[in-house]
Amino acid sequence: MTAVEMSNIQVAFDDVQILKNLSFSLPAGEILCLLGPSGCGKTTALKTIAGLVKPQQGHIDLFGHSVFSDNKIDLPPQQRSVGFIFQDYALFPHMTIGQNIAYGLPGLSKEERQQRIEESLQLVELSDLQQRYPHELSGGQQQRIAVARALAPKPQLLLMDEPFSNVDGQVKRRMMADLRRLLKDHNISCIFVTHAKEEAFAFADKTAVMVAGDIAQLDKPAIVYNQPKNCAVAEFMESGNLTSLRHSQKVLDRIDHHWHKDLDNSGYWLFKPQHVTLKRSLQNTGITLIDTTYIGRGYQYELSIQLDKHNPDKAITWKAENEQPLDLNIGDNLAIEYLASPHWLQN
């Protein structure tokens, strides 16, 4: 079954177009990340699915049922079986944890509400905190309580807006692993919003990169990162060194490579930093080391590649990576080799 089907959704506020014919499909039980810079429409897309924002046009199906079509709401928000976790968790400070969870359970008897509270707290392994208040909890615990409150009504779909932005380091990694396992164990479909690609890698089954109110690419995170469809996706994902076909011949003239391709005047090639090898050269190669940074998994080297030997200011910047430190100094002339075939992408 398909959990979410969005077709040609348009949303505008005060004549400013936020979503532009947004369309995508999410299979039931999968986790989708809406990834992109601030202002690209990610949160508006979530609120539109939940029914908190009404589109100007388009069609939305949830689990085979139409919830919006032909500029009219077919199913109100409270009947959509959707849980929503806001970025700040939106816990009521004057209520206990148990009361916070119970607030989202109208229509149940006192005994049924208490059972749901206990079940949802067990899911997030915080059963002993029912009588605590939000200010008495850590950021990680508050996030898990927000998850418990969202799951207590037993929604089919969970929507999360920047759910990990207030949590750092090892706590974040553990939280993502635990929540992903919880969603998979209970076959809960999920869409979450973030601007951090590392969260998409760790948590999502599929990633949709949003640019200016539309989806530029939707696929498995590894494919979006390694095989971006266009420059906007490649630049946001920081997939590697982008070089226009117009400049590629000049760059390749300075690089030892085993790749042959006719070059046109449009489009771009993506060169991966990990496939770039460096060594010092005694000659003026037009390639200069300008910076070195330790990045945890190894060392990153920033290079300046001249495009015109008669005009030193006309250059592009590349990055190379190596697991071990290289015996290189800032300002060294470099000889470089590219050990793979570059990836072609559209303008």
TORLUM-647062 format. One record per residue (C-alpha): x, y, z. Coordinates in steps of 0.001 Angstrom, whole numbers, padded with zeros to 6 digits, always signed. Example, Ala and Ser with C-alpha at 12.3 -4.5 7.8 and 13.67 -1.06 7.14 Angstrom:
+012300-004500+007800+013670-001060+007140
//
This chain:
+000000+000000+000000+001054+003581-000570+001190+005650+002606+001328+009101+000997+000584+010200-002550+000993+013908-003319+000211+015184-006813+000853+018708-008121+000480+020380-004724+000736+024163-004821+000883+026362-001726+001355+030133-001690+001353+032660+001164+000727+036307+000272+001435+035612-003409+004753+033957-002555+004860+030454-004019+006131+028002-001381+005304+024629-002974+005357+024327-006775+003576+021264-008160+005060+019098-005405+004581+015412-006218+005908+012257-004591+004846+008818-003377+005806+007062-000118+005261+003284+000229+003764+002187+003554+006341+001370+006210+009105+003461+004653+010917+006484+006097+011320+009496+003810+013584+012468+004493+012703+015864+003022+016140+017427+002815+017040+020925+001764+018075+024445+002782+015940+026760+004892+013009+028217+002985+012714+025471+000372+009246+024371+001580+010046+021285+003698+007993+022204+006776+005122+023523+004631+005006+020129+002906+004661+018381+006289+001918+020745+007454+000077+020284+004166+000046+016496+004614-001171+016889+008207-003943+019265+007140-002507+022299+008959-002021+024115+005646-004566+024077+002819-003108+023969-000707-004414+026071-003571-004504+022997-005806-003389+019388-006090-004344+016042-004642-003310+014178-001470-004037+010527-000671-003181+008892+002661-003255+005087+002715-005573+004964-000278-008016+007606+000975-008309+011072-000513-007765+013784+002102-007548+016755-000290-008650+017160-003902-010047+019784-006242-009414+022605-003776-011483+021008-001019-010634+019108+002157-011960+015538+001978-010727+014522+005437-010055+016945+008337-006711+016829+010204-008047+014998+013269-009227+012089+011120-006023+011550+009104-004257+009147+011522-001167+011349+011488+001192+012066+014379+003233+015281+014288+006440+016063+016194+007411+019733+016073+010963+020998+016178+010648+022324+019743+008632+019202+020780+005713+021491+021941+005374+019816+025355+003126+021677+027785+005422+022849+030616+002658+022954+033263+001612+019338+032634+003274+016132+033741+004571+013757+031123+001507+011549+031587-000810+014542+031188+001052+015661+028050+000455+012272+026439-003160+012083+027627-003914+015478+026065-003791+013900+022616-006186+011081+023538-009687+012565+023662-012637+010226+023576-010993+007418+025561-012025+006301+029016-009714+007015+031954-008548+003401+031968-007911+003377+028206-005957+006638+028396-003784+005302+031194-003098+002136+029218-002083+004156+026145+000192+006361+028287+001953+003326+029735+002251+001616+026353+003716+004672+024623+006216+005307+027431+007296+001677+027261+007947+002091+023521+010478+004853+024216+011808+003169+027402+010798+005985+029758+008117+004291+031858+009384+005791+035124+008969+009427+034045+005169+009650+033933+004958+012043+036898+007859+014274+035869+007552+017668+034180+009249+018553+030866+011773+020949+032492+013031+018049+034621+014087+016058+031535+017114+016226+029274+016756+017261+025637+017004+013643+024546+014307+012574+027002+012010+015390+025882+012416+014261+022292+011464+010692+023222+008434+011966+025161+007363+013905+022060+007634+010638+020120+005604+008819+022781+002874+011476+022665+002737+011345+018857+002518+007526+018840-000038+007204+021655-003066+007660+019300-001518+004876+017152-001143+006852+013906-000318+005192+010615+001957+008072+009609+004459+010023+011712+005598+013490+010581+008651+015062+012227+010029+018576+011763+013791+018757+012489+013379+016089+015205+017088+015754+016017+018166+019403+015807+018236+019895+019594+020305+016785+020295+024022+016339+019667+026707+013707+019280+026340+010173+020540+022901+010883+022016+021639+011816+018556+023097+008694+016915+021591+006417+019569+018246+008205+019366+018072+007877+015588+018914+004170+015750+016330+003516+018484+013558+005500+016785+014225+003933+013392+013997+000466+014954+010769+001440+016736+009134+002662+013518+010214-000427+011601+009070-002816+014336+005588-001264+014304+005419-000663+010526+004848+003075+010979+005413+005203+007888+007389+008377+008510+008349+011633+006798+010868+013849+008526+012406+017198+007669+016036+018182+008128+018772+020312+006596+021496+017898+007789+022359+015247+005212+024010+013055+007880+020576+012553+009453+019176+011458+006099+022013+008937+005707+021444+007434+009163+017650+007462+009407+015915+007468+006016+015071+004773+003488+014640+007426+000791+015764+011043+000553+014041+013820-001363+016165+016917-001934+013903+019964-002147+014872+023075-004078+012591+026127-004259+009357+024319-003423+009841+021226-005557+011703+017915-005371+014911+017951-007385+015686+014260-006739+014154+011411-004733+016009+008132-004258+018027+006114-001780+020378+008406+000183+023501+006793-001318+022242+007334-004869+021275+010955-004213+024731+011596-002750+026834+009693-005278+024728+010233-008404+023072+013659-008105+020855+014618-011028+021837+018274-011182+024123+020900-009714+021636+022060-007086+021505+018559-005574+025274+018029-005862+026049+021356-004217+023625+020848-001322+024804+017270-000729+028457+018372-001052+028959+015378-003310+032320+016468-004722+034108+018763-007149+031841+020233-009830+033436+021297-013081+031536+022527-016115+032150+020731-019383+033368+024062-020705+036203+023981-018152+036721+020215-018007+039206+019993-020858+041425+022636-019268+041223+020814-015925+041880+017399-017445+044900+018779-019281+046451+019195-015843+045359+015833-014424+046660+012330-015060+043524+010318-015798+042332+007253-017660+039006+008578-018819+038087+009749-022313+034979+011639-023243+033941+014124-025881+033305+017439-024165+030428+019787-024998+029709+023321-023849+027000+022548-021294+026537+020252-018305+028894+019381-015469+031180+016604-014270+031359+015552-010629+034799+014466-009420+034869+012677-006047+037492+013943-003551+038392+010388-002461+039413+009507-006026+041887+012391-006290+045517+011476-005463+048146+014118-004769+051912+014390-004776+054354+017289-004717+055716+018457-008061+058975+020311-008712+057382+021943-011750+054759+024688-011959+051731+022545-012715+049110+025243-012175+047765+023220-009227+048521+024584-005749+047716+023395-002229+045871+026159-000367+044595+024420+002799+044629+021179+004805+041946+020112+007294+041550+017024+009501+037941+015775+009074+037850+012689+011303+037760+010026+008619+041031+011389+007228+042469+014588+005767+040930+017011+003312+043125+019026+000960+041929+022158-000814+043496+022828-004208+043551+025716-006640+043553+024633-010304+044416+027343-012805+042309+027418-015946+044544+029905-017747+048329+029841-017250+048504+033484-018375+045889+034571-015820+046617+033148-012310+043393+034626-010932+041306+032464-013247+041083+029237-011226+038669+026773-009644+038886+025130-006228+038862+021369-005728+039000+019139-002666+040859+015863-002262+040710+013387+000619+043188+010871+001992+043003+008613+005034+046607+009326+006012+048352+012724+006196+050425+013586+003129+053848+015228+003251+052607+018453+001682+052792+022126+002631+050577+025082+001817+051734+026624-001457+053234+023427-002875+052848+022759-006580+050999+019483-007041+050664+016699-009552+047283+014994-009276+045669+011895-010698+041997+010995-010901+041417+007279-010315+037810+006873-011465+035348+008046-014097+033521+011261-013170+029753+011404-012888+027929+013539-015464+024994+015656-014373+022657+018201-015857+022946+021956-015560
//
